[in-house]
Amino acid sequence: MDLSNVARLDSNILLGIVNEKLRLECNSFEELIVMYEMDTDTVTHKLDSLGYHYDPLTNQFKSFDR
């Protein structure tokens, strides 16, 4: 799957894909970014707009209270 242009993906779809890749393939967010040549700022901004941030302890994006 080509994840290099995450700006085109719906934020909810991106959340599901990213968390799945973190769960099954990558040991960290940084590894995911490098492996799929994704733009860190775009991913974090899109997921932040949904109310999600990366939790390194569980290696997933989780919702947070604003």
Secondary structure, 3 states (H helix, E strand, C coil): CCCCCHHHCCHHHHHHHHHHHHHHCCCCHHHHHHHCCCCHHHHHHHHHHCCEEEECCCCEEEECCC
